Amino acid sequence: LLSIFASSQFLADTLVGNPGFFDWATSPENLNRALRRPEVEAGLRTLSRASGERTAWLDALRVYRRREILRIGTRDICLGAPIGEVTGDLSVLAESCVETALERFWSETGAGADLAGRFCVLAFGKLGGGELNYSSDIALLGVYDGPSDPAFATALARVREDLSAHTSEGYAYRVDLRLRPHGRSGPLAQPLASAAAYYATTAALWEIQALLKLRPIAGAIEIGRARSEEHTS
């Protein structure tokens, strides 16, 4: 406890506000293993179903994230976990939050499986490389296959809002959508063919370099994986 308080104001504040987290975060069962994405997503989905209204869900998401950050930070500070495990856990946590927020949007809107099955969220930068740190923002790109639909842009905007909006429990992540093709002037959700053409003919060198860490993290992963592999090959 003294090590945590001496090392991180954020973790100290987390414990002051949530003292019950200490026993959970320091139990051997939770402390001596890396995060597993299926387990994190299952936990978040359970919270989503139990939360009901959106405000309650946003608060629950932020509390869950803080608890997991405490566990990761304790592994880092007290056990000296390798940096690769720490950044990997932080990345898994962020990916799971994006996936669950996206799933909740599709559920709330009643969109059919067709739309959800044609949309993918990809990550650039530290999240794309699976090397997120404690204070990183997350840079996302939304792409879709087949015909356009306004729901795709709305889905990405909702994910950004759910993760970055300030509630009574703070915010979860700063979400950056500016790395998409054409930057701020480009559509929030990009057709796969248009994104491919942009990177093949128009993108600046730094944008092409950014593709080295492009990785699908949520939604229709196979669509994004095929496209990211094509970009980086």
Disulfide bonds with the S-S distance in Angstrom:
none
